[in-house]
């Protein structure tokens, strides 16, 4: 079964990005490595493919070559299932040409397999999954590096923006996973710091039906809440928002959401006309190709994306920009670490050297979000943010425009958190 799966994934990659796949077969060059992308290409495939596009474009800019080795990207679809993700990690370890793994949108597979990743010294790069504990290891080793939102800080952003907009009685509507529970703690703490607390909390499971969603919304409305803080992904968000739109206009509540809703086809199903009936905003990181004035570097990246990525003719065609931007920037950090560490051809030895280099990058790395100056440091329990490339100052809120594009709010949150 595994050889067939490998063939299918390679075929899938070739079909999706023929302009980006290298022309010389890696096996012919003799010196090559593989990067794995273990993500959900079934239920939230928009996010998975956006990450893949960012990775591939960063590799393409160096002609898929780093330190004399050619690089190939292998797609693994865990479908949001932690056990399937564990199997994909085992396949990675069994592959003598596998160098690093990128993760996808979902936090639960990383939370469930975190000890395995760290104990097996799997070099894992996280461009989306946001649960706070992912990069905080209780094991001797810590091998997960994140360039994304960190839920230990996200709750502050969502809460602070909502309070600044005048809301006073938030109700937490959270998916019943490690990701949701992480946000329950941080949102409650963030509200407490402002002298507020949630007026209620409801939990839901993946695949919730519309009738159950209506029941939960009835509980929310009876609480006297004036805003909903939502933590969930696109499939469940579509169900809840549709149920909200079905309510009488005067009873509909504003929603301030985590960014999981942007990883699927939410904006296509809950279209622009439907979105006029709700007040919806969601957390984002502070870069968009739709910014009015792009830097010279960002404009060059956009031009490359238009030239080399099938189906992209304008920034509006880059779906789930978060995944693309983070995947691109994180790949550039990985490439910088590889150049600093060098490569020997021994995957285990090279992973150790790259891990050290990521924690001790000696040169600044230009990315789309910012210029990264020593974004990671050696980890211990006294430096919980050591494997976080982004901080509170890199977060903002956004909303969907009429063309399903994500538009960022420009006003930053004051203070240093």
C-alpha positions in Angstrom: 0.0 0.0 0.0 2.8 2.5 0.9 4.5 2.3 -2.5 1.2 3.0 -4.2 0.6 5.9 -1.8 4.0 7.3 -2.6 3.4 7.1 -6.3 0.0 8.8 -6.0 1.4 11.6 -3.9 4.2 12.2 -6.5 1.7 12.1 -9.3 -0.5 14.5 -7.4 2.4 16.9 -7.0 3.3 16.8 -10.6 -0.2 17.4 -11.8 -0.8 20.3 -9.5 2.5 22.2 -10.0 4.1 21.1 -13.3 5.9 24.5 -13.6 7.6 24.1 -10.2 8.7 20.5 -10.2 12.4 20.1 -11.1 13.2 18.8 -14.5 16.1 16.6 -13.5 15.0 13.5 -11.6 16.5 13.5 -8.1 17.6 9.9 -8.4 19.7 10.8 -11.5 21.6 13.5 -9.7 22.6 11.1 -6.9 22.5 13.9 -4.2 19.0 14.7 -3.2 16.7 15.1 -0.2 13.0 15.0 0.4 10.8 17.4 2.4 7.5 16.0 3.6 4.3 18.0 3.9 2.0 16.1 6.3 -1.3 18.0 6.1 -5.0 17.6 5.5 -5.6 17.5 1.7 -9.2 16.2 2.1 -11.3 18.4 4.4 -9.3 21.6 4.6 -7.3 21.2 1.3 -7.2 24.9 0.6 -4.8 25.3 3.5 -2.7 22.3 2.6 -2.2 23.4 -1.0 -1.5 27.0 0.1 1.4 25.8 2.3 2.6 23.6 -0.5 2.6 26.5 -2.9 4.7 28.6 -0.5 7.2 25.8 0.1 7.6 25.1 -3.6 8.0 28.7 -4.6 10.8 29.2 -2.0 12.6 26.1 -3.4 12.1 27.2 -7.0 13.9 30.5 -6.3 17.0 28.5 -5.7 16.3 26.0 -8.5 15.5 23.4 -6.0 19.2 23.1 -5.0 20.8 23.8 -1.6 24.4 23.1 -0.9 24.7 20.8 -4.0 21.6 18.7 -3.2 18.3 18.8 -5.1 15.1 18.9 -3.1 11.7 17.2 -3.7 8.4 17.8 -1.8 6.4 14.7 -0.9 2.7 15.2 0.0 1.1 13.1 2.8 -2.6 13.5 3.5 -3.5 12.8 7.1 -7.1 14.0 6.6 -7.1 15.5 10.1 -6.5 12.1 11.7 -3.7 11.9 14.3 -3.1 8.1 13.8 -2.7 8.6 10.1 -0.3 11.5 10.8 1.7 9.1 13.0 1.9 6.6 10.2 3.1 9.4 7.9 5.8 10.3 10.4 6.9 6.7 10.5 7.2 6.7 6.7 9.3 9.8 7.0 11.7 8.1 9.5 11.9 5.0 7.2 13.0 7.1 4.3 16.8 7.6 4.2 16.3 10.7 1.9 13.8 12.5 4.2 15.2 15.6 5.9 12.3 17.6 7.4 8.5 17.6 7.8 6.1 20.5 7.3 2.8 20.3 9.2 -0.6 21.6 8.2 -3.6 23.5 9.6 -4.6 21.0 12.3 -3.2 21.1 15.8 -4.5 17.8 17.2 -2.1 15.6 15.1 0.9 17.6 16.4 -0.4 17.5 20.0 -1.0 13.8 19.9 2.4 13.0 18.3 4.5 15.6 20.0 6.5 13.3 22.2 7.1 10.9 19.3 8.3 13.8 17.1 10.7 15.0 19.8 11.9 11.6 21.0 12.6 10.5 17.4 14.3 13.8 16.5 12.0 14.5 13.6 12.8 18.0 12.3 9.3 19.4 12.1 8.3 22.9 10.8 4.9 24.2 11.6 3.5 27.0 9.3 -0.1 27.0 10.5 -1.2 24.8 13.5 -1.6 27.2 16.4 -2.2 25.3 19.7 0.1 26.7 22.4 1.7 23.5 23.7 2.9 22.4 20.3 6.3 24.1 20.7 6.6 23.7 24.4 8.2 20.4 25.2 8.1 18.4 28.4 10.6 15.9 26.8 14.3 16.2 26.8 14.3 17.2 23.1 12.3 19.9 21.3 12.2 19.4 17.5 9.1 21.5 16.5 9.7 25.0 15.1 6.7 27.3 14.4 6.2 30.2 12.1 2.6 30.9 12.8 0.2 32.2 15.4 0.7 30.9 18.9 -2.5 30.4 20.8 -0.8 31.4 24.0 -0.8 34.9 22.4 -3.8 34.7 20.0 -6.4 34.9 22.7 -5.0 38.3 23.6 -5.3 39.6 20.1 -8.9 38.4 19.5 -10.0 39.6 23.0 -8.3 42.9 22.8 -9.6 43.8 19.4 -13.1 42.8 20.4 -13.0 44.9 23.6 -11.6 47.9 21.7 -14.6 47.5 19.4 -17.0 47.9 22.4 -18.0 44.3 23.1 -18.3 43.4 26.8 -20.0 40.0 27.1 -18.2 37.4 24.9 -19.4 33.8 24.7 -16.8 31.2 23.8 -17.8 28.6 21.1 -14.9 26.2 20.9 -14.2 22.9 19.2 -13.6 20.1 21.7 -10.0 19.4 20.9 -6.6 20.3 22.4 -6.7 23.4 20.1 -10.0 24.5 21.5 -9.0 23.8 25.1 -5.8 25.8 24.7 -7.8 28.8 23.4 -10.3 28.5 26.3 -7.5 29.0 28.8 -5.8 31.9 26.9 -9.0 33.7 26.0 -10.3 33.5 29.6 -6.9 34.8 30.9 -6.8 37.6 28.3 -10.3 38.7 29.3 -9.4 38.5 33.0 -6.5 40.8 32.4 -9.1 43.4 31.2 -11.5 42.8 34.0 -13.8 40.7 31.9 -14.9 37.0 31.7 -16.9 34.9 29.3 -20.6 34.8 29.9 -20.6 31.2 28.8 -18.7 28.4 27.0 -20.0 25.8 24.6 -18.0 22.9 23.1 -18.6 21.2 19.8 -17.2 18.2 17.8 -16.0 18.0 14.2 -18.9 17.3 11.8 -21.5 19.0 14.0 -24.9 19.2 12.3 -27.1 22.2 11.8 -29.7 21.2 14.3 -27.1 20.8 17.0 -25.5 24.1 16.0 -28.9 25.8 16.3 -29.3 24.4 19.8 -25.9 25.7 20.9 -26.7 29.1 19.4 -29.9 29.2 21.4 -27.9 28.8 24.6 -25.5 31.5 23.5 -28.4 34.0 22.8 -30.1 33.2 26.1 -26.9 34.1 28.0 -27.0 37.8 27.1 -23.8 37.7 25.1 -23.0 40.5 22.7 -20.2 38.7 20.7 -19.1 35.1 20.0 -15.4 34.1 20.2 -15.3 31.1 17.8 -12.5 28.5 17.6 -13.0 26.0 14.8 -12.3 25.1 11.2 -14.1 25.8 8.0 -16.5 22.8 7.9 -17.9 23.6 11.4 -17.8 27.4 10.8 -20.0 27.0 7.7 -22.6 25.2 9.8 -22.6 27.7 12.6 -22.6 30.8 10.4 -25.4 29.4 8.3 -27.4 28.7 11.4 -26.7 32.3 12.6 -27.8 33.8 9.3 -31.1 31.8 9.6 -31.9 33.7 12.8 -33.9 37.0 12.8 -31.6 39.9 12.0 -31.9 41.5 15.4 -30.8 38.4 17.2 -27.7 37.7 15.2 -24.4 38.1 17.1 -21.1 39.3 15.8 -18.4 36.7 15.5 -14.7 37.1 16.3 -13.0 34.0 15.1 -9.7 32.1 15.0 -8.3 31.7 11.5 -9.2 28.0 11.1 -12.2 29.2 9.1 -9.9 30.4 6.3 -8.4 27.0 5.6 -11.2 25.5 3.5 -14.0 26.7 1.2 -15.8 28.8 3.9 -15.8 32.0 1.8 -17.2 30.2 -1.3 -20.1 28.6 0.6 -20.8 31.6 2.9 -20.5 34.0 0.0 -20.3 37.8 -0.1 -24.1 38.2 -0.2 -24.5 36.0 2.8 -21.7 37.7 4.7 -23.5 41.0 4.4 -25.9 39.6 7.0 -23.2 38.9 9.7 -20.4 40.7 11.4 -17.4 38.4 11.1 -13.7 39.0 11.7 -10.8 36.6 12.3 -7.2 36.7 13.5 -4.4 36.9 10.9 -0.7 37.6 10.7 0.3 41.0 9.5 1.0 40.6 5.8 -1.1 40.3 2.7 -0.3 40.5 -1.0 -3.3 42.8 -1.1 -1.5 45.5 0.8 -1.6 48.8 -1.0 2.1 49.2 -1.2 4.2 46.0 -1.3 7.9 46.1 -0.6 10.3 45.4 -3.4 10.9 41.9 -2.1 7.2 41.1 -1.7 6.4 42.4 -5.2 9.2 40.1 -6.6 7.7 37.1 -4.7 4.3 37.9 -6.1 5.6 38.2 -9.6 7.4 34.8 -9.2 4.1 33.3 -8.0 2.2 34.6 -11.0 4.9 33.4 -13.4 5.4 29.9 -11.9 2.3 28.8 -10.0 -0.5 27.4 -12.2 -3.8 29.3 -11.8 -2.3 32.4 -10.2 -2.8 35.5 -12.2 -3.2 38.0 -9.4 -3.0 38.1 -5.6 -6.7 37.3 -5.5 -5.9 33.9 -6.8 -3.6 33.0 -3.8 -6.1 31.2 -1.6 -5.5 30.9 2.2 -2.7 33.4 1.9 -1.7 32.6 5.5 -0.5 29.2 4.5 1.3 30.4 1.5 3.1 33.2 3.3 4.1 31.1 6.3 5.1 28.2 4.2 7.3 30.5 2.1 9.0 32.2 5.0 9.5 29.0 7.0 11.1 27.4 3.9 13.5 30.3 3.6 14.5 29.9 7.3 15.1 26.2 6.7 17.2 26.9 3.6 19.3 29.4 5.6 19.8 26.8 8.3 20.9 24.2 5.7 23.3 26.6 4.1 24.8 27.4 7.5 24.9 23.8 8.6 26.0 22.1 5.4 24.9 18.7 4.2 26.7 15.3 4.5 24.1 13.0 2.9 23.5 11.3 6.3 19.9 12.4 7.0 20.0 11.9 10.8 23.3 13.7 11.1 22.1 16.5 8.9 18.9 16.9 10.8 20.9 17.4 14.0 23.1 20.0 12.3 20.1 21.9 10.9 18.3 21.8 14.2 21.3 23.5 15.8 21.5 26.0 13.0 17.9 27.0 13.3 18.5 27.8 16.9 21.7 29.7 16.1 21.0 31.4 12.7 23.9 33.8 12.1 22.4 35.9 9.3 19.2 37.7 8.9 16.6 36.2 6.6 14.2 38.3 4.5 10.7 37.0 4.5 7.2 38.3 3.5 6.1 38.9 7.1 9.3 40.6 8.2 13.1 40.2 8.3 13.9 37.4 10.7 16.8 38.1 13.1 17.6 34.9 15.1 14.0 33.9 15.1 14.6 30.7 17.1 16.8 30.1 20.2 17.9 27.0 22.2 14.8 25.7 24.1 14.4 25.1 27.8 11.5 25.5 30.2 12.6 29.0 31.0 12.4 30.1 27.4 8.9 29.0 26.3 8.9 31.2 23.1 12.3 29.9 21.9 10.8 28.0 19.0 8.3 30.7 18.0 9.4 32.8 15.0 6.5 35.3 15.4 5.3 37.4 18.3 2.3 39.4 19.4 3.3 42.4 17.2 3.0 40.2 14.1 -0.8 39.6 14.6 -3.9 41.5 13.5 -7.5 40.8 12.6 -9.0 40.5 9.1 -12.3 40.0 7.3 -13.5 38.7 3.9 -14.0 41.2 1.0 -16.4 41.0 -1.8 -14.0 38.9 -3.9 -13.5 36.4 -1.0 -10.1 38.0 -0.4 -8.8 38.5 3.2 -8.5 42.2 4.1 -6.4 43.1 7.1 -7.3 45.6 9.8 -4.4 48.0 10.0 -4.6 49.4 13.5 -2.1 47.6 15.7 -2.7 46.7 19.4 -0.6 49.0 21.6 1.8 47.6 24.2 4.3 44.8 24.4 2.9 41.3 25.2 
